[in-house]
Amino acid sequence: NAGVTQTPKFRILKIGQSMTLQCTQDMNHNYMYWYRQDPGMGLKLIYYSVGAGITDKGEVPNGYNVSRSTTEDFPLRLELAAPSQTSVYFCASSYSGRGSTEAFFGQGTRLTVV
Amino acid sequence: TQLLEQSPQFLSIQEGENLTVYCNSSSVFSSLQWYRQEPGEGPVLLVTVVTGGEVKKLKRLTFQFGDARKDSSLHITAAQPGDTGLYLCAGAGTNSGGSNYKLTFGKGTLLTVNP
């Protein structure tokens, strides 16, 4: 199985441009997440989804949008890119085991906004 | 507010040494996970602990969940260069009503094991 696949792996955007980060998983997980990781700051939750058609904001949603039309796909949209959005973005999916949640991550998208 | 504090932030040791890293919180978690992340990759799950006082072993790695389910530790015996990476703890479900499927991550401990 491929697990969680993110594209692209690298991208440079100019200020004000838009782009979509793609994420797909083949594990039939209900839950999907987008995190950003900045140096020394751990992982911050941007948006998450508990199933197709359902999304909700995480800690740092401003400047981003998501959609979840299928179980497999969870794209992240950046509108009007800003330098503060320079980061590494990780998509993850999970199932809910008894008393636990275990996340599987993609390899990340390194985004630079100049 | 950062719910999970990891220490130390950086750790550089020689091959063969032992080490312990810590993950502390003022919140109770229903479960806690440890992940390892290598450069250019996403985090990979090492272990999940669920029961207060639980101890799990994964080869040379020993994980412990505190009795009150607020803290955890990771002990590595006889560290090897292959253990180098960023170790992240993540908690699910808090006594403040957090959802069980949302993980809160610490900032991580960056471990370097020198040959």
HADDOCK unambig.tbl for C-alpha pairs under 7 A between the chains (distance, minus, plus):
assign (segid A and resid 40 and name CA) (segid B and resid 107 and name CA) 6.17 0.50 0.50
assign (segid A and resid 41 and name CA) (segid B and resid 107 and name CA) 5.06 0.50 0.50
assign (segid A and resid 42 and name CA) (segid B and resid 105 and name CA) 6.40 0.50 0.50
assign (segid A and resid 42 and name CA) (segid B and resid 106 and name CA) 5.84 0.50 0.50
assign (segid A and resid 42 and name CA) (segid B and resid 107 and name CA) 3.78 0.50 0.50
assign (segid A and resid 42 and name CA) (segid B and resid 108 and name CA) 6.09 0.50 0.50
assign (segid A and resid 43 and name CA) (segid B and resid 105 and name CA) 5.90 0.50 0.50
assign (segid A and resid 90 and name CA) (segid B and resid 42 and name CA) 6.94 0.50 0.50
assign (segid A and resid 96 and name CA) (segid B and resid 101 and name CA) 6.53 0.50 0.50
assign (segid A and resid 99 and name CA) (segid B and resid 30 and name CA) 6.43 0.50 0.50
assign (segid A and resid 99 and name CA) (segid B and resid 31 and name CA) 6.58 0.50 0.50
assign (segid A and resid 99 and name CA) (segid B and resid 50 and name CA) 6.74 0.50 0.50
assign (segid A and resid 100 and name CA) (segid B and resid 31 and name CA) 5.50 0.50 0.50
assign (segid A and resid 100 and name CA) (segid B and resid 50 and name CA) 6.98 0.50 0.50
assign (segid A and resid 101 and name CA) (segid B and resid 92 and name CA) 6.80 0.50 0.50
assign (segid A and resid 101 and name CA) (segid B and resid 100 and name CA) 6.89 0.50 0.50
assign (segid A and resid 101 and name CA) (segid B and resid 101 and name CA) 5.46 0.50 0.50
assign (segid A and resid 104 and name CA) (segid B and resid 44 and name CA) 6.91 0.50 0.50
assign (segid A and resid 105 and name CA) (segid B and resid 42 and name CA) 5.44 0.50 0.50
assign (segid A and resid 105 and name CA) (segid B and resid 43 and name CA) 6.21 0.50 0.50
assign (segid A and resid 106 and name CA) (segid B and resid 42 and name CA) 5.68 0.50 0.50
assign (segid A and resid 107 and name CA) (segid B and resid 41 and name CA) 4.78 0.50 0.50
assign (segid A and resid 107 and name CA) (segid B and resid 42 and name CA) 4.66 0.50 0.50
assign (segid A and resid 108 and name CA) (segid B and resid 41 and name CA) 6.68 0.50 0.50
assign (segid A and resid 108 and name CA) (segid B and resid 42 and name CA) 6.12 0.50 0.50
